[in-house]
Amino acid sequence: MVELQINTTQNVNINFTAASVGERILAYVIDWIIKIAYAIVIYQIMFKLFKIDDLVKDMDNWSQLAIYVVFYLPAIFYTLIFETILDGQTIGKRILKIKVVKIDGYQASLSDFVIRWFFRIIDLNMMSGVVALVAIITSPKNQRLGDMTAGTSVIALKNRVNINHTILEDLKTDYIPTYPNVIKLSDNDARIIKDTFTTAKITRDYQTLIKLRNKIKEVVEIKEVKQSNDVEFIGTILKDYNYYTQNM
């Protein structure tokens, strides 16, 4: 299981689990079944029912090829179309609950999807997908060549972390901060504080909470603690930090 750390546009690191090779292959198979079904339906309707074959049989080979390509364009551009419309998912990916995302935290754009689609020629069409398989297995972020070029990866949505795994805090609209000096902290400081705070609370490590309180007081330059215990104090620090950084 490969963990991906994505830095969002709000400078918050969020951990995701990369989609496994099996999930990506199964999504690929589902998409291929859909494309084959589309091709069969189009052939039966357009070329059998409406007898387009009779209209094109007297044309030259290039003209016939052009007509066939036009009818099958949706299948050719299937991945590009659906990843663009469904925000990084094809029907197969949606069923498997996996999705294409940008590693830098920005929303994947049309150009990113175009790059991924173009590199399918190398990744999936050459050597029957061996290139993509080798790239995904050997890549530290489970990326095929198209992902590496576009700066994307495929993540498993069912393993998405919630707000408790980030430095974000759920603040009420009428929240009033207590310690303005928390702006002295950096995002990394807040992340370390929250991780340590969460672990110490779960394990009831009161000595660590005391050390954490003292360190926060020193860095933030707090002379008087207004909360009755360390848990409330550190929780307030995290909420204040979120309040000020989200409203700056």
C-alpha positions as CSV (number, residue, x, y, z in Angstrom):
1,M,0.0,0.0,0.0
2,V,1.5,3.3,-1.1
3,E,0.8,6.5,0.8
4,L,0.7,9.8,-1.2
5,Q,1.2,13.1,0.6
6,I,-0.5,15.9,-1.3
7,N,0.1,19.5,-0.5
8,T,-3.1,21.4,-1.1
9,T,-3.5,25.0,-2.3
10,Q,-4.1,26.0,1.4
11,N,-0.6,24.6,2.2
12,V,-2.1,21.6,4.1
13,N,-0.6,18.1,3.6
14,I,-3.2,15.4,3.2
15,N,-2.3,11.7,3.0
16,F,-4.1,9.5,0.5
17,T,-3.6,5.8,-0.4
18,A,-2.6,5.3,-4.0
19,A,-4.9,3.1,-6.0
20,S,-3.5,-0.4,-6.2
21,V,-2.5,-2.0,-9.5
22,G,-5.4,-4.4,-9.2
23,E,-7.9,-1.6,-8.8
24,R,-6.5,0.2,-11.8
25,I,-6.5,-2.9,-14.0
26,L,-10.1,-3.7,-13.0
27,A,-11.2,-0.2,-13.8
28,Y,-9.4,-0.4,-17.1
29,V,-11.2,-3.7,-17.9
30,I,-14.6,-2.2,-17.0
31,D,-13.9,0.8,-19.3
32,W,-12.9,-1.6,-22.1
33,I,-16.2,-3.6,-21.7
34,I,-18.1,-0.3,-22.0
35,K,-16.2,0.7,-25.1
36,I,-16.7,-2.7,-26.7
37,A,-20.4,-2.5,-25.9
38,Y,-20.6,0.9,-27.5
39,A,-18.9,-0.3,-30.6
40,I,-21.2,-3.3,-30.9
41,V,-24.3,-1.1,-30.5
42,I,-23.1,1.5,-33.0
43,Y,-22.3,-1.2,-35.5
44,Q,-25.7,-2.9,-35.2
45,I,-27.6,0.4,-35.4
46,M,-25.6,2.4,-37.9
47,F,-24.1,-0.3,-40.1
48,K,-26.8,-3.0,-39.9
49,L,-30.1,-1.2,-39.2
50,F,-29.4,1.9,-41.3
51,K,-27.2,-0.1,-43.8
52,I,-24.4,2.6,-43.9
53,D,-22.2,-0.2,-45.2
54,D,-24.1,0.0,-48.5
55,L,-23.4,3.7,-48.7
56,V,-19.7,3.5,-48.2
57,K,-18.8,0.4,-50.0
58,D,-18.2,2.3,-53.3
59,M,-16.0,4.8,-51.5
60,D,-12.2,4.7,-51.5
61,N,-10.5,3.1,-48.5
62,W,-9.5,6.5,-46.9
63,S,-13.1,7.7,-47.1
64,Q,-14.4,4.5,-45.5
65,L,-11.8,4.8,-42.8
66,A,-12.8,8.4,-42.1
67,I,-16.5,7.4,-41.7
68,Y,-15.7,4.5,-39.3
69,V,-13.4,6.8,-37.2
70,V,-16.2,9.4,-36.9
71,F,-18.6,6.8,-35.5
72,Y,-16.1,5.4,-33.1
73,L,-14.6,8.7,-31.9
74,P,-16.4,8.5,-28.5
75,A,-14.7,5.2,-27.9
76,I,-11.3,6.5,-28.9
77,F,-11.6,9.6,-26.7
78,Y,-13.6,7.7,-24.0
79,T,-11.0,8.2,-21.2
80,L,-10.3,11.8,-22.0
81,I,-14.0,12.7,-22.2
82,F,-15.1,11.0,-18.9
83,E,-12.0,12.1,-16.9
84,T,-12.8,15.7,-17.9
85,I,-16.5,15.4,-17.2
86,L,-16.3,13.4,-14.1
87,D,-13.5,15.2,-12.5
88,G,-10.7,12.6,-12.9
89,Q,-12.9,9.5,-13.2
90,T,-14.0,7.2,-15.9
91,I,-17.0,5.0,-15.3
92,G,-14.7,2.2,-14.4
93,K,-12.8,4.4,-11.9
94,R,-16.0,5.6,-10.4
95,I,-17.2,2.1,-9.8
96,L,-13.9,1.2,-8.2
97,K,-13.9,4.5,-6.3
98,I,-10.5,5.7,-7.6
99,K,-9.7,9.1,-9.1
100,V,-7.0,11.0,-10.9
101,V,-5.6,13.9,-8.9
102,K,-2.7,16.4,-9.1
103,I,0.1,15.7,-6.8
104,D,0.7,19.4,-6.2
105,G,-2.8,19.8,-4.7
106,Y,-4.3,21.7,-7.6
107,Q,-7.3,20.6,-9.5
108,A,-6.3,18.4,-12.6
109,S,-7.0,20.4,-15.7
110,L,-8.0,19.5,-19.3
111,S,-4.3,19.7,-20.3
112,D,-3.4,17.2,-17.6
113,F,-6.0,14.7,-18.8
114,V,-4.9,15.2,-22.4
115,I,-1.3,14.4,-21.5
116,R,-2.4,11.2,-19.7
117,W,-4.6,10.2,-22.6
118,F,-1.9,10.8,-25.1
119,F,0.6,8.7,-23.2
120,R,-1.8,5.8,-23.2
121,I,-0.3,5.1,-26.6
122,I,3.0,4.2,-24.9
123,D,1.7,3.1,-21.5
124,L,-1.2,0.8,-22.5
125,N,-1.1,0.2,-26.3
126,M,2.5,-0.7,-26.6
127,M,3.5,-4.2,-25.4
128,S,-0.1,-4.8,-24.2
129,G,0.2,-2.5,-21.2
130,V,3.4,-4.0,-19.9
131,V,5.0,-0.5,-19.9
132,A,2.3,0.9,-17.7
133,L,2.4,-2.1,-15.4
134,V,6.2,-1.8,-14.9
135,A,6.0,2.0,-14.4
136,I,3.3,1.7,-11.8
137,I,5.0,-1.1,-9.8
138,T,8.4,0.6,-9.9
139,S,7.2,4.2,-9.3
140,P,7.3,5.4,-5.6
141,K,3.9,7.0,-6.3
142,N,2.3,4.3,-8.4
143,Q,2.4,6.4,-11.5
144,R,2.5,5.3,-15.1
145,L,4.4,7.4,-17.6
146,G,1.4,9.6,-18.4
147,D,1.0,10.4,-14.7
148,M,4.6,11.3,-14.3
149,T,4.5,13.7,-17.2
150,A,1.2,15.3,-16.2
151,G,2.1,15.4,-12.5
152,T,-0.9,13.3,-11.5
153,S,-1.5,10.0,-9.7
154,V,-4.5,7.8,-9.1
155,I,-5.8,7.6,-5.5
156,A,-8.3,5.4,-3.7
157,L,-11.2,7.6,-2.6
158,K,-12.6,5.1,-0.1
159,N,-9.4,5.7,2.0
160,R,-9.6,9.5,1.9
161,V,-8.6,11.0,5.2
162,N,-10.9,13.4,7.1
163,I,-10.3,16.7,8.8
164,N,-8.9,15.0,11.8
165,H,-5.8,14.0,9.8
166,T,-4.9,17.6,8.8
167,I,-4.1,20.8,10.7
168,L,-7.6,22.0,9.9
169,E,-10.1,22.5,12.8
170,D,-13.8,22.6,12.5
171,L,-14.6,26.1,13.8
172,K,-18.0,27.6,14.6
173,T,-18.9,30.8,12.7
174,D,-19.0,32.8,16.0
175,Y,-15.7,31.5,17.2
176,I,-13.6,34.1,19.2
177,P,-9.8,33.5,19.3
178,T,-7.9,33.8,22.6
179,Y,-4.2,33.9,21.6
180,P,-3.3,36.3,18.7
181,N,0.3,35.4,18.9
182,V,-0.4,31.9,17.4
183,I,0.5,33.5,14.0
184,K,4.1,33.0,15.1
185,L,3.6,29.4,14.3
186,S,4.1,27.9,10.9
187,D,1.9,25.3,9.2
188,N,4.6,22.7,10.0
189,D,4.6,23.8,13.7
190,A,0.8,23.4,13.8
191,R,1.0,20.0,12.1
192,I,3.5,18.7,14.6
193,I,1.5,20.1,17.5
194,K,-1.7,18.5,16.3
195,D,0.0,15.1,15.6
196,T,1.7,15.1,19.1
197,F,-1.5,16.4,20.8
198,T,-3.7,13.7,19.2
199,T,-1.3,10.9,20.1
200,A,-0.8,12.1,23.6
201,K,-4.5,12.3,24.2
202,I,-5.1,8.8,23.0
203,T,-2.3,7.3,25.0
204,R,-3.0,9.6,28.0
205,D,0.6,10.7,28.0
206,Y,0.3,13.7,30.4
207,Q,4.0,14.3,30.5
208,T,4.1,14.9,26.8
209,L,1.1,17.2,27.0
210,I,3.0,19.2,29.7
211,K,6.1,19.5,27.6
212,L,4.0,20.4,24.6
213,R,2.2,23.1,26.6
214,N,5.5,24.6,27.8
215,K,7.0,24.6,24.3
216,I,4.0,26.3,22.8
217,K,4.0,29.0,25.6
218,E,7.7,29.6,24.9
219,V,7.4,29.8,21.1
220,V,4.1,31.8,21.0
221,E,5.2,33.9,24.0
222,I,2.2,33.3,26.1
223,K,2.5,34.5,29.7
224,E,-0.9,33.5,31.1
225,V,-2.8,30.3,30.2
226,K,-6.6,31.0,30.3
227,Q,-7.7,27.4,30.1
228,S,-8.1,25.0,33.0
229,N,-6.0,22.2,31.6
230,D,-3.5,21.3,29.0
231,V,-5.9,19.6,26.6
232,E,-8.2,22.7,26.5
233,F,-5.2,25.0,26.1
234,I,-3.6,23.1,23.2
235,G,-7.0,22.6,21.6
236,T,-7.5,26.4,21.7
237,I,-4.1,27.0,20.2
238,L,-4.9,24.9,17.2
239,K,-8.3,26.5,16.8
240,D,-6.8,30.0,17.1
241,Y,-4.2,29.1,14.5
242,N,-6.8,28.0,12.1
243,Y,-9.0,31.0,12.8
244,Y,-6.2,33.5,12.0
245,T,-4.7,31.7,9.0
246,Q,-8.1,31.1,7.4
247,N,-9.0,34.8,7.8
248,M,-5.8,36.4,6.8
